[in-house]
Amino acid sequence: MWRIILTISLVSLGCDGRVTCRNDNNGEVDWFILYKSPRMASADDPNLTGLRYLYIDSRGMRKLDRIDRPNSALGHTLQPILKSIRKMEPRFGFLSYSDQPPGCNADPKRFGHSKGLLMVEHNSAGVWLLHSTPQFPFRREPENFWPPSGSANAQTFICVTFNYDQFQKIGTHLQHIRAFPFDHDIPDSFHQELKDAAKWTENSQQPNEVLIQDLTSTKGKTLRSFAKKVSDDVEEGDLYVTIAENIHSNMHVQVWGCQRDESHGNPGECVINIDSIKNSLGEWKPATDHSKWCVAGDQNRHWTCIADVNRGRRQYGRYGGALCIEDTNVQNKFLQFAKVLGNCRKRPVPSYPECDSDSDTVPMLDSHLLLIPNYNSGNTGNDTETHINPSQMG
């Protein structure tokens, strides 16, 4: 009798520990999108400004507080990695990547402008979380995963739960965007593509070409990943032109206001800048919005994309990509967020102040030195830091 009770208890614990996207009630969800507001002087509660967010999933949209807390959708979703590696299950693997990890910036000539993380259980399921927040996750600790700089600007996140087989494609995507892996532990039994994504040398071997892949979530939701080509030519180097031409729709685009090109494109496939954002969190300009997203203007093309890279000409020469979801309700919500649109014609770049593409973070370190958190230290569980010269990265 006691053995039966113990077995049931262990099964229950295993279910609670499934690697999946989770809502703010810790419930399993197939996917979600978060849109965090920037810090606003007019907020009714100064303690919450810059930490409120819109939560969107298949059931609708809600306004929530404290994206930085362990009981937020992010906090619940990240639970499998908020511990030392030695306490993780042997069938579990993860990879955090960012061009701006805690403490440094990755070499922009070698690595893509991309941020995200994977958490995967071998032969089961896992999570791909793509986002725009520098220095995230800040630490693998329940009370310290949110970066100190994270409240300044608006940010977006998309989380999708995939079956294990889909991570073969996702690993290939990470290699094509030259993702900089700053914290990871990928077991030897995992897909080779995931193991290669954790290696700087393997990422550098991928061809410089557009990579578009169709993906399916655990519940059957249709998604599409885009990896852009690196080129100084606008038509080739602009991720959002690639997306517009593939989806065959005008795309309304929100990117960091300090680095964006003019609205342009062919009729029906134009890339149109969003000049003002408004939703239940408030109203703001792209100059305080660090998110990167686009939404199809064609009501017959129900695509919304959460992306890595901006539209500045300096970014055409960098790797990056996007994860797009086909969902009418999501499309309609993001179309509503776009309060003011630009015109589809050649026009001067808006006169936002000159600033770095990610000015809410620490300054760029010496380009010859990267400060790398040494989290993938096997069974030691030690979270130390290692100074690495990029010339030694292979």
C-alpha positions as CSV (number, residue, x, y, z in Angstrom):
1,M,0.0,0.0,0.0
2,W,2.8,2.4,1.0
3,R,4.6,1.6,-2.2
4,I,1.6,2.5,-4.3
5,I,1.2,5.8,-2.5
6,L,5.0,6.5,-2.9
7,T,4.7,5.7,-6.6
8,I,1.8,8.1,-7.1
9,S,3.6,10.8,-5.3
10,L,6.7,10.4,-7.4
11,V,4.6,10.5,-10.6
12,S,2.9,13.6,-9.4
13,L,6.3,15.3,-8.7
14,G,7.4,14.3,-12.2
15,C,4.3,15.9,-13.7
16,D,4.9,19.1,-11.8
17,G,8.4,19.2,-13.1
18,R,7.6,18.9,-16.8
19,V,9.6,21.1,-19.0
20,T,7.0,23.4,-20.5
21,C,5.9,27.0,-20.8
22,R,3.9,28.0,-17.7
23,N,1.5,30.8,-16.9
24,D,1.5,32.9,-13.8
25,N,-0.6,30.2,-12.0
26,N,2.2,27.6,-12.8
27,G,-0.2,25.9,-15.2
28,E,1.2,24.2,-18.3
29,V,0.6,26.1,-21.5
30,D,1.6,25.3,-25.1
31,W,2.8,28.9,-25.8
32,F,2.7,32.4,-24.5
33,I,3.8,35.9,-25.4
34,L,4.8,38.6,-22.9
35,Y,5.0,42.3,-23.7
36,K,6.6,44.3,-20.8
37,S,6.1,48.0,-20.5
38,P,8.9,50.5,-20.3
39,R,9.5,52.6,-17.1
40,M,7.0,55.5,-17.3
41,A,6.9,58.6,-15.1
42,S,3.2,58.7,-15.3
43,A,2.6,55.2,-13.8
44,D,0.1,55.1,-11.0
45,D,2.4,52.9,-8.9
46,P,6.1,53.9,-9.0
47,N,7.1,50.5,-7.6
48,L,5.6,48.6,-10.6
49,T,6.6,50.8,-13.4
50,G,8.7,48.9,-15.9
51,L,7.7,45.6,-14.4
52,R,4.1,45.3,-15.6
53,Y,3.4,43.1,-18.6
54,L,0.8,41.8,-20.9
55,Y,0.4,38.0,-20.9
56,I,-1.0,36.4,-24.1
57,D,-1.8,32.7,-24.7
58,S,-4.5,30.7,-26.4
59,R,-7.1,31.8,-23.8
60,G,-6.6,35.5,-24.3
61,M,-4.7,38.4,-22.8
62,R,-4.2,39.7,-19.2
63,K,-2.4,42.5,-17.6
64,L,-0.1,41.3,-14.8
65,D,2.4,42.8,-12.3
66,R,6.0,42.0,-11.4
67,I,7.6,40.1,-14.3
68,D,10.6,39.8,-12.1
69,R,9.1,37.6,-9.4
70,P,9.3,33.8,-9.0
71,N,5.5,33.5,-9.3
72,S,5.4,35.3,-12.7
73,A,5.0,33.4,-15.9
74,L,8.7,33.7,-16.5
75,G,9.6,32.6,-13.0
76,H,7.5,29.5,-13.2
77,T,8.8,28.6,-16.7
78,L,12.4,29.0,-15.7
79,Q,12.2,26.7,-12.6
80,P,14.1,23.8,-14.3
81,I,17.2,25.9,-14.6
82,L,17.0,28.0,-11.4
83,K,19.4,25.7,-9.6
84,S,23.0,24.4,-9.9
85,I,23.8,22.0,-12.7
86,R,24.6,19.2,-10.4
87,K,21.0,19.3,-9.1
88,M,19.5,18.9,-12.6
89,E,18.1,15.6,-13.9
90,P,20.6,13.7,-16.2
91,R,18.0,13.7,-19.0
92,F,17.7,17.5,-18.9
93,G,19.7,20.0,-20.9
94,F,19.6,23.7,-21.4
95,L,21.3,26.5,-23.3
96,S,21.1,30.2,-22.7
97,Y,22.4,32.5,-25.5
98,S,22.7,36.3,-25.8
99,D,24.8,38.9,-27.5
100,Q,24.6,40.7,-24.1
101,P,25.0,38.2,-21.3
102,P,25.5,39.3,-17.7
103,G,28.8,41.3,-17.5
104,C,29.7,41.7,-21.1
105,N,28.8,41.9,-24.8
106,A,29.7,39.2,-27.3
107,D,31.9,40.1,-30.2
108,P,29.5,41.6,-32.8
109,K,31.7,40.5,-35.7
110,R,31.4,36.8,-34.7
111,F,28.1,36.4,-33.0
112,G,24.5,37.2,-33.8
113,H,22.3,39.9,-32.3
114,S,20.1,37.3,-30.6
115,K,18.8,36.4,-27.2
116,G,17.0,33.3,-25.9
117,L,17.2,30.0,-24.1
118,L,16.3,26.4,-24.5
119,M,15.3,23.9,-21.8
120,V,14.8,20.3,-23.0
121,E,14.1,16.9,-21.6
122,H,15.6,14.1,-23.7
123,N,13.0,12.2,-25.9
124,S,10.2,14.2,-24.2
125,A,9.5,17.9,-24.6
126,G,11.1,21.3,-24.0
127,V,10.9,25.0,-24.2
128,W,12.2,27.6,-26.6
129,L,12.1,31.1,-25.1
130,L,13.1,33.9,-27.5
131,H,13.3,37.4,-26.1
132,S,14.9,40.9,-26.4
133,T,16.1,41.5,-22.8
134,P,19.8,42.1,-22.2
135,Q,21.5,40.1,-19.4
136,F,18.6,37.7,-19.1
137,P,18.6,35.4,-17.2
138,F,20.8,37.4,-14.9
139,R,21.4,34.5,-12.5
140,R,20.0,31.0,-12.2
141,E,18.3,31.9,-8.9
142,P,14.6,32.2,-8.2
143,E,14.9,35.7,-6.7
144,N,17.6,36.9,-9.1
145,F,16.8,35.9,-12.7
146,W,15.6,39.3,-13.7
147,P,18.4,41.8,-14.6
148,P,18.8,45.1,-12.7
149,S,18.5,47.0,-16.0
150,G,15.4,45.1,-17.1
151,S,12.8,47.6,-16.1
152,A,14.0,50.5,-18.2
153,N,12.6,49.7,-21.7
154,A,9.8,47.7,-23.1
155,Q,10.7,44.1,-24.0
156,T,9.0,41.0,-25.6
157,F,9.2,37.3,-24.9
158,I,7.7,34.3,-26.8
159,C,7.7,30.9,-25.2
160,V,6.7,27.7,-27.1
161,T,6.6,24.1,-25.9
162,F,8.0,21.7,-28.5
163,N,8.4,17.9,-28.7
164,Y,12.0,16.7,-28.5
165,D,12.3,16.1,-32.3
166,Q,11.7,19.8,-33.1
167,F,14.9,20.8,-31.3
168,Q,16.9,19.4,-34.1
169,K,15.6,22.2,-36.3
170,I,16.0,24.7,-33.4
171,G,19.6,23.8,-32.9
172,T,20.2,24.4,-36.6
173,H,18.6,27.8,-36.3
174,L,20.8,28.8,-33.4
175,Q,23.9,27.9,-35.5
176,H,22.7,29.9,-38.4
177,I,22.1,33.0,-36.3
178,R,25.5,32.5,-34.6
179,A,23.9,32.5,-31.2
180,F,26.4,33.2,-28.4
181,P,26.0,30.4,-25.8
182,F,27.0,31.8,-22.4
183,D,25.5,29.3,-20.0
184,H,24.7,25.7,-21.0
185,D,24.7,22.0,-20.2
186,I,23.8,19.8,-23.1
187,P,24.2,16.0,-22.4
188,D,26.0,13.9,-25.0
189,S,22.8,11.9,-25.8
190,F,21.1,15.0,-27.2
191,H,20.7,16.0,-30.9
192,Q,24.0,16.8,-32.5
193,E,22.6,20.1,-33.6
194,L,22.0,21.2,-30.0
195,K,25.5,20.1,-29.0
196,D,27.0,22.0,-31.9
197,A,24.9,25.1,-31.0
198,A,26.8,25.2,-27.7
199,K,30.2,25.4,-29.5
200,W,31.5,28.7,-30.8
201,T,33.6,26.9,-33.5
202,E,30.7,24.9,-34.9
203,N,28.4,28.0,-35.2
204,S,31.0,29.8,-37.4
205,Q,30.9,27.0,-40.0
206,Q,27.3,27.6,-41.1
207,P,26.7,29.2,-44.5
208,N,25.6,32.9,-44.7
209,E,22.2,32.3,-46.2
210,V,18.5,32.7,-45.2
211,L,17.1,29.7,-43.3
212,I,13.3,29.4,-43.0
213,Q,11.9,26.4,-41.1
214,D,8.4,25.4,-40.2
215,L,7.9,24.2,-36.6
216,T,5.0,22.6,-34.7
217,S,4.3,23.0,-31.0
218,T,3.3,20.1,-28.8
219,K,-0.4,21.1,-29.2
220,G,-0.2,21.5,-33.0
221,K,0.3,25.3,-33.3
222,T,2.0,26.3,-36.5
223,L,5.2,28.4,-36.2
224,R,8.0,29.5,-38.5
225,S,11.6,30.4,-37.7
226,F,13.7,32.8,-39.8
227,A,17.4,33.2,-39.8
228,K,18.6,36.2,-41.8
229,K,21.4,36.7,-44.2
230,V,24.3,39.0,-43.4
231,S,24.6,41.7,-46.0
232,D,25.0,45.5,-46.3
233,D,22.3,45.4,-49.0
234,V,19.0,46.5,-47.6
235,E,16.9,43.9,-49.5
236,E,19.2,41.0,-48.3
237,G,20.3,42.3,-44.8
238,D,16.9,43.4,-43.4
239,L,15.3,40.5,-41.6
240,Y,11.8,42.1,-41.9
241,V,12.1,42.4,-45.7
242,T,12.8,38.6,-45.7
243,I,9.7,38.0,-43.5
244,A,7.5,40.2,-45.6
245,E,8.5,38.5,-48.8
246,N,8.0,35.0,-47.3
247,I,4.6,35.7,-45.8
248,H,3.5,37.9,-48.7
249,S,2.1,40.7,-46.6
250,N,2.9,44.2,-45.5
251,M,4.6,43.9,-42.1
252,H,4.1,46.5,-39.3
253,V,7.4,46.5,-37.5
254,Q,8.4,47.6,-34.0
255,V,12.2,47.8,-33.3
256,W,14.4,49.8,-31.0
257,G,13.8,53.5,-32.0
258,C,17.5,54.4,-31.8
259,Q,18.4,52.1,-34.8
260,R,15.9,51.7,-37.5
261,D,15.8,52.2,-41.3
262,E,13.0,54.0,-43.2
263,S,9.7,52.2,-44.2
264,H,10.1,50.8,-47.6
265,G,9.2,47.9,-49.9
266,N,7.1,46.6,-52.7
267,P,3.3,47.0,-52.6
268,G,1.8,44.2,-50.5
269,E,5.2,43.3,-49.1
270,C,6.2,46.6,-47.5
271,V,8.1,47.0,-44.2
272,I,6.3,49.7,-42.3
273,N,7.7,51.2,-39.1
274,I,5.4,51.6,-36.0
275,D,5.8,55.2,-34.7
276,S,3.7,54.8,-31.5
277,I,2.6,51.9,-29.3
278,K,-0.5,51.9,-27.2
279,N,-2.2,49.2,-25.0
280,S,-3.6,48.7,-21.6
281,L,-0.2,49.2,-20.0
282,G,0.1,52.7,-21.5
283,E,1.4,54.5,-24.5
284,W,5.1,54.9,-25.5
285,K,7.4,55.6,-28.4
286,P,10.0,53.2,-30.0
287,A,12.8,55.2,-28.3
288,T,11.8,53.5,-25.0
289,D,10.8,50.1,-26.6
290,H,13.7,47.6,-26.9
291,S,11.4,44.9,-28.2
292,K,11.6,43.6,-31.8
293,W,8.4,42.3,-33.4
294,C,6.3,42.5,-36.5
295,V,2.8,41.7,-37.5
296,A,1.2,41.0,-40.8
297,G,-1.1,43.8,-42.0
298,D,-3.0,41.4,-44.3
299,Q,-6.0,40.0,-42.5
300,N,-5.6,36.8,-44.5
301,R,-2.0,36.2,-43.3
302,H,-2.3,35.6,-39.6
303,W,1.4,35.9,-38.6
304,T,3.1,37.7,-35.7
305,C,6.9,37.5,-35.2
306,I,9.0,38.0,-32.1
307,A,12.5,38.8,-33.4
308,D,16.1,39.3,-32.3
309,V,17.5,42.1,-34.5
310,N,16.7,45.7,-35.2
311,R,16.4,47.5,-38.6
312,G,19.4,49.8,-38.3
313,R,21.9,49.6,-41.2
314,R,24.6,48.5,-38.8
315,Q,22.4,45.5,-38.0
316,Y,22.0,44.4,-41.6
317,G,25.6,43.1,-41.2
318,R,24.8,41.0,-38.2
319,Y,23.2,37.6,-37.8
320,G,19.8,37.3,-36.2
321,G,16.3,35.9,-36.6
322,A,12.7,35.6,-35.5
323,L,10.1,33.1,-34.4
324,C,6.7,33.6,-35.9
325,I,3.3,32.3,-34.7
326,E,0.3,31.8,-37.0
327,D,-2.7,32.9,-34.8
328,T,-5.5,35.3,-35.7
329,N,-6.1,36.5,-32.1
330,V,-2.4,37.3,-31.6
331,Q,-2.3,39.1,-34.9
332,N,-5.3,41.2,-34.1
333,K,-3.9,42.2,-30.7
334,F,-0.5,43.3,-32.1
335,L,-2.2,45.2,-34.9
336,Q,-4.1,47.1,-32.2
337,F,-0.9,47.9,-30.3
338,A,0.4,49.8,-33.4
339,K,-1.3,53.2,-32.7
340,V,0.7,55.2,-35.4
341,L,2.2,53.8,-38.5
342,G,4.7,55.2,-41.0
343,N,4.1,55.4,-44.7
344,C,5.3,52.8,-47.2
345,R,7.8,55.0,-49.1
346,K,11.3,56.2,-48.9
347,R,11.6,58.7,-46.1
348,P,14.3,60.0,-43.7
349,V,15.1,58.0,-40.6
350,P,13.0,59.4,-37.6
351,S,15.0,61.9,-35.6
352,Y,15.4,59.8,-32.4
353,P,18.5,60.6,-30.4
354,E,21.7,58.8,-31.4
355,C,22.3,55.9,-29.0
356,D,23.6,52.4,-28.8
357,S,21.2,49.7,-29.9
358,D,21.1,48.4,-26.3
359,S,21.7,51.4,-24.1
360,D,19.9,50.0,-21.1
361,T,22.9,47.7,-20.4
362,V,26.5,47.9,-19.2
363,P,29.0,49.5,-21.6
364,M,30.8,47.4,-24.1
365,L,33.9,45.8,-22.7
366,D,37.2,45.7,-24.5
367,S,36.5,44.0,-27.8
368,H,39.5,41.7,-27.2
369,L,38.1,40.3,-23.9
370,L,34.8,38.6,-23.1
371,L,33.7,37.9,-19.5
372,I,32.0,34.5,-19.7
373,P,30.1,33.0,-16.8
374,N,31.5,29.5,-16.5
375,Y,28.2,27.7,-15.7
376,N,28.7,24.6,-17.8
377,S,31.2,23.1,-15.3
378,G,29.9,19.6,-15.3
379,N,29.3,18.1,-11.9
380,T,31.0,20.7,-9.8
381,G,28.0,23.0,-9.7
382,N,30.4,26.0,-9.4
383,D,29.2,29.2,-11.0
384,T,32.5,31.0,-11.6
385,E,33.6,33.5,-14.2
386,T,36.3,33.0,-16.8
387,H,38.1,35.6,-18.9
388,I,38.3,34.4,-22.5
389,N,40.2,36.0,-25.4
390,P,38.0,35.7,-28.6
391,S,41.1,34.8,-30.6
392,Q,41.2,31.5,-28.6
393,M,37.6,30.6,-29.5
394,G,38.5,28.7,-32.7
